[in-house]
Protein backbone atom coordinates (compact mmCIF):
# COMPACT_ATOMS: atom_id res chain seq x y z
CA UNK A 1 0.00 0.00 0.00
CA UNK A 2 1.36 3.42 -0.98
CA UNK A 3 0.94 6.21 1.54
CA UNK A 4 1.21 9.75 0.25
CA UNK A 5 2.76 12.32 2.57
CA UNK A 6 1.09 15.72 2.55
CA UNK A 7 1.20 18.73 4.85
CA UNK A 8 -2.13 17.59 6.35
CA UNK A 9 -1.09 13.98 6.99
CA UNK A 10 -1.05 10.64 5.22
CA UNK A 11 -3.53 10.24 2.37
CA UNK A 12 -4.84 6.96 1.02
CA UNK A 13 -6.30 6.58 -2.44
CA UNK A 14 -9.82 5.27 -2.77
CA UNK A 15 -8.42 1.99 -4.16
CA UNK A 16 -6.23 1.59 -1.07
CA UNK A 17 -9.20 2.24 1.24
CA UNK A 18 -11.39 -0.26 -0.62
CA UNK A 19 -8.62 -2.84 -0.44
CA UNK A 20 -8.10 -2.32 3.28
CA UNK A 21 -11.82 -2.43 4.09
CA UNK A 22 -12.36 -5.33 1.68
CA UNK A 23 -15.50 -3.81 0.22
CA UNK A 24 -16.49 -3.11 -3.38
CA UNK A 25 -16.62 0.42 -4.73
CA UNK A 26 -20.44 0.31 -4.85
CA UNK A 27 -20.63 -0.43 -1.11
CA UNK A 28 -18.29 2.44 -0.28
CA UNK A 29 -20.33 4.88 -2.36
CA UNK A 30 -23.57 3.63 -0.77
CA UNK A 31 -22.01 4.28 2.64
CA UNK A 32 -20.87 7.71 1.42
CA UNK A 33 -24.36 8.58 0.14
CA UNK A 34 -25.90 7.66 3.49
CA UNK A 35 -23.23 9.41 5.58
CA UNK A 36 -21.70 6.19 6.93
CA UNK A 37 -18.32 6.24 5.13
CA UNK A 38 -15.09 7.69 6.48
CA UNK A 39 -14.50 11.34 5.62
CA UNK A 40 -13.14 11.84 2.13
CA UNK A 41 -11.16 14.56 0.39
CA UNK A 42 -12.18 15.29 -3.20
CA UNK A 43 -9.57 16.85 -5.46
CA UNK A 44 -10.65 19.16 -8.33
CA UNK A 45 -9.96 16.33 -10.79
CA UNK A 46 -12.53 14.15 -8.98
CA UNK A 47 -10.06 11.85 -7.22
CA UNK A 48 -11.05 10.80 -3.71
CA UNK A 49 -8.61 10.39 -0.84
CA UNK A 50 -9.01 9.49 2.83
CA UNK A 51 -6.66 10.59 5.58
CA UNK A 52 -5.07 7.62 7.34
CA UNK A 53 -6.13 8.98 10.75
CA UNK A 54 -9.75 9.42 9.56
CA UNK A 55 -9.88 5.83 8.35
CA UNK A 56 -8.32 4.54 11.58
CA UNK A 57 -10.82 6.55 13.66
CA UNK A 58 -13.71 5.32 11.51
CA UNK A 59 -12.60 1.70 11.98
CA UNK A 60 -12.26 2.22 15.75
CA UNK A 61 -15.76 3.75 15.88
CA UNK A 62 -17.19 0.63 14.22
CA UNK A 63 -15.49 -1.89 16.46
CA UNK A 64 -17.95 -4.16 18.24
CA UNK A 65 -17.60 -5.18 21.85
CA UNK A 66 -16.49 -8.75 22.50
N, C-alpha and C positions, 0 to 999 in steps of 0.2 A: 504494500500500500504506500502510495506517495503522499507525503504531507507537505503542503506548501506553507512556507513561512511568510507571514505578512506582519505589518506593524500592529494589527489587531489580534494576532494569534495564529494558531494553526488552522488552515482551511482544508476541508475534505471535499472532493468532487462528489457530485450526486452518485456517480457509479461506485465510488468507494463507500459511500454511506449505504447504498443498496446492498452491496456485497457484505458489509459488516452486519447489517440487520437481517440479511438473508430473506429479503422480501422483493417481489417484483416491482417494477416502476409504477404499475397501475395502483398497487396497494399504497405506495408512498404518496402518490398524488391524491388518492382518496383520503388518506389521513390528512394531507395538507389542506384539502378542500373543506374538511370538517374541523380543522383547527387542532388536530391530534398529532401532527408531525413535529419533529424538532424544528426550531427556528432556522430559516434559510436566508441566504444572501443572494440576491439576483443581480447579476452584472448587466450592464446595458446591452450586451450581446445575447442575453437570455440564459446564459449559463447559471446554474444553481450551485451554491456551495454551502456547507454547514461548518460552523466552527467546531473544532474538536471538543472544546469544553461544553458547548451547547448539546452536542450529541451525548457526551458522557453524563451530563445532568439529566437529559431526557431519559436515558436508559436507567439511571438511578431512580428517577421518579416513577418508573414503571415496574420496578422490582416488587415481586410479591413476597409476602412474609412466608416463612417456612411452615 
